[in-house]
């Protein structure tokens, strides 16, 4: 089950969303080149380049998602330290 988003979640930043959107678009473009590159242009190298592009951008997408989750956990931990006073340690 997905965890609920909190206010000021780093994954909700516009630049983060834009990077993920561009990576998804690049994966799709690479897949199209892989599937149609040789058939449309007769150039097998174009199909191989599309496959490489799809794989690299897919890997980068996964890495950015991982970094976003890590940043969200750190931000939540900082918010817990700053404002989560439960009365202990006083």
C-alpha positions as semicolon CSV with decimal commas, in nm:
position;residue;x (nm);y (nm);z (nm)
1;X;0,000;0,000;0,000
2;X;0,131;0,345;-0,084
3;X;0,223;0,565;0,204
4;X;0,036;0,897;0,232
5;X;0,218;1,209;0,122
6;X;0,295;1,477;0,373
7;X;0,322;1,847;0,323
8;X;0,659;1,954;0,176
9;X;0,736;1,608;0,040
10;X;1,046;1,643;-0,183
11;X;0,880;1,416;-0,440
12;X;0,616;1,684;-0,500
13;X;0,873;1,939;-0,619
14;X;0,809;2,051;-0,979
15;X;1,166;1,983;-1,092
16;X;1,150;1,627;-0,961
17;X;0,822;1,567;-1,143
18;X;0,965;1,722;-1,462
19;X;1,273;1,498;-1,454
20;X;1,060;1,186;-1,406
21;X;0,828;1,292;-1,689
22;X;1,122;1,346;-1,925
23;X;1,272;1,010;-1,832
24;X;0,942;0,832;-1,899
25;X;0,915;1,011;-2,235
26;X;1,272;0,906;-2,317
27;X;1,198;0,543;-2,231
28;X;0,892;0,552;-2,457
29;X;1,087;0,717;-2,740
30;X;1,360;0,454;-2,703
31;X;1,101;0,177;-2,716
32;X;0,950;0,322;-3,034
33;X;1,296;0,346;-3,191
34;X;1,369;-0,012;-3,091
35;X;1,046;-0,146;-3,234
36;X;1,022;0,067;-3,547
37;X;1,377;0,192;-3,609
38;X;1,489;-0,086;-3,838
39;X;1,152;-0,132;-4,005
40;X;1,111;0,235;-4,096
41;X;1,466;0,332;-4,187
42;X;1,633;-0,001;-4,257
43;X;1,904;0,094;-4,009
44;X;1,968;-0,165;-3,739
45;X;2,197;0,075;-3,549
46;X;1,899;0,302;-3,488
47;X;1,711;0,014;-3,324
48;X;2,012;-0,065;-3,105
49;X;2,046;0,300;-3,005
50;X;1,678;0,308;-2,911
51;X;1,720;-0,001;-2,695
52;X;2,021;0,152;-2,522
53;X;1,835;0,477;-2,466
54;X;1,533;0,297;-2,320
55;X;1,750;0,091;-2,085
56;X;1,962;0,383;-1,963
57;X;1,663;0,613;-1,911
58;X;1,472;0,333;-1,738
59;X;1,764;0,286;-1,501
60;X;1,784;0,660;-1,435
61;X;1,409;0,668;-1,369
62;X;1,449;0,394;-1,109
63;X;1,744;0,578;-0,948
64;X;1,550;0,905;-0,927
65;X;1,255;0,727;-0,765
66;X;1,494;0,571;-0,513
67;X;1,651;0,909;-0,439
68;X;1,307;1,066;-0,400
69;X;1,199;0,804;-0,146
70;X;1,523;0,850;0,046
71;X;1,483;1,229;0,050
72;X;1,123;1,194;0,168
73;X;1,231;0,969;0,455
74;X;1,503;1,215;0,558
75;X;1,260;1,508;0,540
76;X;1,008;1,317;0,752
77;X;1,278;1,234;1,008
78;X;1,382;1,601;1,028
79;X;1,021;1,709;1,073
80;X;0,988;1,452;1,349
81;X;1,295;1,591;1,525
82;X;1,192;1,954;1,487
83;X;0,824;1,953;1,561
84;X;0,734;1,619;1,705
85;X;0,789;1,694;2,072
86;X;0,619;1,426;2,275
87;X;0,750;1,561;2,604
88;X;1,039;1,320;2,649
89;X;1,383;1,440;2,743
90;X;1,278;1,756;2,927
